[in-house]
């Protein structure tokens, strides 16, 4: 009886799993400045961490695209303001009896 073997394929495993949790210090509380998805967790259960140690890295793209969205909104509202100012100037000039 012959045994057949498939070729081995090596590829990186990339998997996400939604987790709800919190980090609790043993002696003092921890505070996060922002909320977001964690891209990389740099500590394991039982690791000791010190002041200033990075324990988790957030997904950077999320904030990059939010920044880009807000920047586009600012540009959009700036254009609206510019348009309205031009309309006011035109109406003011027309009401003063000036013509184009």
Number of C-alpha atoms within 10 A of each C-alpha: 3 4 4 6 6 5 6 6 5 6 6 5 6 5 5 7 5 6 8 5 6 7 10 10 11 8 6 7 8 10 9 7 4 6 7 12 13 12 12 11 11 11 13 8 5 6 9 10 11 8 5 6 10 11 14 13 13 15 13 12 9 11 12 10 11 11 12 11 12 11 11 12 12 12 12 12 11 12 12 12 12 12 12 12 12 12 12 12 12 15 12 12 13 12 10 9 7 10 8 5
